[in-house]
Amino acid sequence: MSDPADLAGELRLAVHRLTRRLRQQGPTNGLTLTQLSALAIVWRDGPLSAGDLAQREQVRPPSITRVLTALEQMDLITREGNPNDGRQVLVHMTPLGDERMRTYVQERERWLAELLTTLSDEDRDVLHRAALLLEDLAAR
């Protein structure tokens, strides 16, 4: 059985290296990693409030407001009133934001899928299980 502290170090390093390699696969179109992360959440789960987005990104509301302002200026998101609650503003993807995210994700997934073809079926199954566990850990 792996020591949790040793495993934590191995996982951190592996995730860091894979993240860095993924970032290198094609342009980010001038977006920061924070902006990309926020845009990805809106793309996948939106529309949602700025407060919900800040909570998911684990940042303070003023920080997410700055990120959203930048994304709105690039015409990647819009902020509109919630039709069910006039006090709340929801963040929506624009068609341009949707297009940018699709391209960004497709380029990186294509690169990663190509790498995965070099692994055995058993190794891909192990990575699948690991991905589910990592997602669970990230949500805690």
Backbone hydrogen bonds, N-H to C=O, Kabsch-Sander energy under -0.5 kcal/mol:
donor,donor_aa,acceptor,acceptor_aa,energy
7,L,3,D,-2.9
8,A,4,P,-2.5
9,G,5,A,-1.7
10,E,6,D,-2.2
11,L,7,L,-3.0
12,R,8,A,-2.6
13,L,9,G,-2.1
14,A,10,E,-2.5
15,V,11,L,-3.0
16,H,12,R,-2.3
17,R,13,L,-2.6
18,L,14,A,-2.5
19,T,15,V,-2.7
20,R,16,H,-2.4
21,R,17,R,-2.3
22,L,18,L,-2.6
23,R,19,T,-2.3
24,Q,20,R,-1.3
25,Q,22,L,-1.3
26,G,24,Q,-1.6
31,L,28,T,-1.5
36,L,32,T,-2.7
37,S,33,L,-2.5
38,A,34,T,-2.4
39,L,35,Q,-2.8
40,A,36,L,-2.5
41,I,37,S,-1.8
42,V,38,A,-2.2
43,W,39,L,-2.7
44,R,40,A,-2.4
45,D,41,I,-3.4
46,G,41,I,-0.5
46,G,42,V,-2.0
48,L,91,V,-1.2
50,A,89,V,-0.6
53,L,49,S,-2.2
54,A,50,A,-2.7
55,Q,51,G,-2.2
56,R,52,D,-2.3
57,E,53,L,-2.3
58,Q,54,A,-0.8
58,Q,55,Q,-0.5
59,V,54,A,-2.4
63,S,60,R,-0.8
64,I,60,R,-1.8
65,T,61,P,-2.2
66,R,62,P,-1.7
67,V,63,S,-1.8
68,L,64,I,-2.9
69,T,65,T,-2.4
70,A,66,R,-2.0
71,L,67,V,-2.3
72,E,68,L,-2.6
73,Q,69,T,-2.2
74,M,70,A,-1.2
75,D,72,E,-1.6
76,L,71,L,-2.6
77,I,71,L,-0.7
78,T,92,H,-2.4
80,E,78,T,-0.5
80,E,90,L,-2.6
82,N,85,D,-0.6
82,N,88,Q,-2.9
85,D,82,N,-0.9
88,Q,85,D,-2.2
90,L,80,E,-3.8
91,V,48,L,-3.3
92,H,78,T,-3.0
92,H,90,L,-0.5
94,T,76,L,-2.0
98,D,94,T,-2.6
99,E,95,P,-2.3
100,R,96,L,-2.6
101,M,97,G,-2.4
102,R,98,D,-2.5
103,T,99,E,-2.3
104,Y,100,R,-2.6
105,V,101,M,-2.8
106,Q,102,R,-2.7
107,E,103,T,-2.4
108,R,104,Y,-1.6
109,E,105,V,-2.9
110,R,106,Q,-2.4
111,W,107,E,-1.7
112,L,108,R,-2.4
113,A,109,E,-2.8
114,E,110,R,-1.9
115,L,111,W,-1.7
116,L,112,L,-2.4
117,T,113,A,-1.3
118,T,115,L,-1.6
119,L,116,L,-1.7
124,R,120,S,-2.3
125,D,121,D,-2.2
126,V,122,E,-2.2
127,L,123,D,-2.4
128,H,124,R,-2.2
129,R,125,D,-2.3
130,A,126,V,-2.6
131,A,127,L,-2.7
132,L,128,H,-1.9
133,L,129,R,-2.1
134,L,130,A,-2.9
135,E,131,A,-2.3
136,D,132,L,-2.0
137,L,133,L,-2.6
138,A,134,L,-2.5
139,A,135,E,-1.3
140,R,136,D,-0.5
140,R,137,L,-1.1
